[in-house]
């Protein structure tokens, strides 16, 4: 059986790492802390690492997706100004098109307003998400963008033993659209192929007879990726998807979204399992 593993955004910025796992900033002299830690993620990824170590040659392929953002991004504070404070909005501020039209928020770059409104209108029309201003996270080139160290060690051992590399897929480089799903941005940009449906990735994942899925967070990037997989895979293929529920956790405050996602995917033929079952 061709069993593959899809690890969605198993990155430092999403991990609730213990203090002794934190690196020291070389100039500031303080620990570098994850920007958007998900409660339970450290344990999730240690279990995923144990799975990779245990299955070894039983895994015919491993794909890792990496959230990858510019510092100034439509979903980061530095993109915006809040009218009430004339400062960047606080992280975890939701912004909708009506508020921008009313002047409560505006992009710092005034000329960007028409494009931003077009984006917000298109995003809200999908019914999937409202724009969320997140803490700056997974900034390209930063420690936070890199893979959890325990999992990376297991991936390196697997690659050395099998003689083939882990496939790495980045997402989120376009600063004008949110990009939760590894397969497609929330609002694809016709001028940027990186935001459109990633058909080569879809075909590679569809080649598996069994696709084990782990990563962060179950309320957002795991959810969006699997929803797109279910949408675009042939209907009879959904049974090959296995959500490893002990290797996936939600963003705090979005626990109900993950629970609803698990229920909806089961109803569509996706399996739920524990990593220890393999």
N, C-alpha and C positions, 0 to 999 in steps of 0.2 A: 504493500500500500504506500502510495506517495503521500506522506504526512509532512506538512509544512507548518511553520510557526510565523504568525504575524504579530509583531510587537509594536504597538502604537504609542509613540511619544514617551518612551521610558527614560525621560530626561531629568537631570538634576533639579531643574527649576520646579518640577512637579512632585518632588519627593520630600516627605517629612523625615529628613535624615537626622540621625542622632548627632550630638555635638561632636563626637570623635570621628565622624565622617566628613566634617566640614573643613575645607582648606582655609588657610590664612591668606588674607589679601596682602600682597608683598609690599604695598606702599601705605595702606591705611592701617595695617596691623591688627585688623579685626577679622573674625570669621566671615567668609562669604556664605550668605544664607540663600536658600531657595526662594525664588520670587513668588511662587504660587503653589506652596506645598499642599498636597492632597493627603488627608489623613488616611493612613494605611498603605500608601504607595510604596514606602520602603520595604515593608513586608511582602507586598505584592510582587515586587521585582526580585527580591531574594527567592521567592518561590518560583518565579519564572526562570531564574538562573539555575535553580536546582533541577527544574524540568529539562533545561537544555543539557545540563551535565548528565542527567539520568538517561535521556533518550539517545544522545550522541548520534550515531549513524542512523538511528531510526528516524531522524529528521532529515528529509531530503532537501530542505531549503529553509532559510530564515530570512525574513524581511523586517527591517526596522524603519519606522517612519520618524522623522524629526521635525517638530515644530521649529520654524526658522523665520525670525522677524527682524525688521529694522527697528531701531529705537523709536523713530517717529512713524507711527502706524495708526490707521484709523481706529484700532482697538486699544491704543495706548494713551495715557494721559497727555503726553506732550503734543499730540495732534490737535487738542481742543482747548478752547477757552470757555469758562462758565461766566455768564453775564453777572451773576450775583457777586462773584468774588474777583472777577478779572484775573483768574488764575486757572491753571489746569484743574479739571475735575478730579475728585478723589477716585482711586481705584474702586471698582465694583459699582460705578455709576452707570445706570442704563440710560441710553439716549435714543429717542425716537424722532422720526421726521417732523412730527407736529411741534416738538419742543425746539427743533432747529429753526423751523419756519417762524416760530414765535419769538426767536431771539434769545432763548434761555441758554443755548449753546451755539458756538460757531467754530469752524476750523480756524486755527491760528493764521493760516494762509488764506486771506479773504477770497482770492481768486478760485479757491477750491470749492467754494460753497455750492455752485450748481452741480458739480460732480458728486459731492457728498450727498446732496439731496436725492439725486438720481439713484445713488447706491442705497440709501436708507429706504426709499420707496420700493426698490426692487427686493431688498432683503425682507422687508415686512410683508411684501406680497407672497413670499414663499410660505409664510406661516411657521417657519422653523425656529427662528431666533429674533430677538431684538438686540441691537448693538449693545455690547457690554464693554465698558472701559476696564480692561484688566491691568494689573500691575505690569510694568515692562518685564517681559519674560522671554526666554529662549532667544535672546538677542544674538544674532549671528556672530560667531567667534567667541562667545562668552563661555565660562564654565557651566552656566545654567543650561546651555543648549546641548551639552554633551550627555552621553548615556550614563546612567547610574553605574558606579564603578564595579559593584559586585556582579551585575548583569554583564557589563562589558568584558570582564575577565572570563566569564563563562562563554560568551560569544567568541572571544579570541581562541580559547581552548578548542571550541567546536571547529572553528575555521582551520586551525592548524592540524587537527586530527583528520578532518575530512578533505583537506586540500582545496577548499573553495571558500570564497568570501561570503560573508553576510551581505545581502543586498540592502543598501541604504537609500531611502527616498525622502527628500526634503519637501516641505510644503510651507506656505505662508510668506514667501519672499515678496509677494506683491503687497505694498502697504495700503492699497485702496480697497481691499476686501478681506473679510474674515475667512479663515481657511481651516475649519475644524477637521473636516474629512480629509483623509489621505488621498482620496480619489478625485475630489473636485472642490473648488472654492464655493462659498455660500452664494456668491454672485459672480459667475465666471466673467472674465474680461475677454471680449472678442479679440483684443490685440495682444493677449498674453496667453500662450499655450499652457503655461504652468498652472493656470487657474482652471483650465478646462478638463473634461473627463480624461483621466490618465488611463488610456486604453492598454498600453503595454503592461502597466501594473495589474490592471484587471485581468488580462490574459494570463499573466504569470500566476496570479492567485487562483484563477480558475483551473489551472493545470493540476492542482492538488486534488487528491482523493479525499483528504481530510485536512482542514485548515483550522489549526488551533489559534485562538485570538486572545491576547493579553495586552495590558497597558493602561494608560491614563488619559483622560479620566472617563469613567463610564457614563457620566452625565453629558459629556461634550465630544471630545475627539474620537473616543472609541465608538460612542453612539453614532455620530455622524458618518464615520467610515463604514460601519456595519450596515447602517441604513442604506448607504449607496451600494454596498456589495449586494444586498438583498434586492435592490431595485434593478441592478444591471446584470447580475448573473442570470443564466437560464433558470427558470423557475424550479426545475428538478434538481438544481445544484445546491439549494439552500441547506439541505441536510448535511452537507459537508462542513458547514461552518459550526465551530464549537467555541462558545464563550467560556473562558476559564474564570469562573466567578470569584475564585480566591486569588486572582491576579489582576483584578480590576476594582477600582474604588471611585466614588464620585467627588466632585468639588463640594466643599462644605456648603450646606444650604440647598443643594440640588440632589439630595438623596432620593426624593420622590421621582425625579426625572430618570435616574438610573433604574429604579425599580420598574417604572412604566416601560422603559426601553427593554429590559429583560423580558417582561411579560409580552410585549408586542413582538419581539423577535421569536420567542417560543411559539407564539400563535402562527408565525409564518414559516415554521419548520426548522429554525436554528436550535441547536442543542446547547444546553447549559451543563457544565461539568466542573469538577475540581481538578486542579493540575495533578493531584496525587493519584487520580484514576488512570494516569498514563505512565 
